[in-house]
Amino acid sequence: MILSLEETKEWLRIDGSEDDGSVQMLIAASENYLKNATGTVFDHTHDQARLFCLVLVTDWYESRELTASKVGEKVRFTVQSMLLQLSNC
């Protein structure tokens, strides 16, 4: 694992445990995204990989309430990139 739940919640400034399941899912997805994009499995000792995952989790967490009418180019690009990566798994 690159990120722990505790450090990710601290980064996101989340108190309490009500979003723990969602945050854990985002952590796992960010680590899989990085692995699919690079073909490399990173661990918690690689600071750049940790920062990448934290930034990705932050973007996804803060954008989790988007509706179809609010989806912008950035989100569409991310979704297209994810689909491409997933199709090559």
Buried (B, 14 or more C-beta within 10 A) or exposed (E): EBBEBEBBBEBBEBEEEEBEEEBBEBBBBBBBBBBBBEEEEBEEEBEEBBEBBBEBBBBBBEBEEEEEEEEEEEBEEBEEEBEEBEEEE
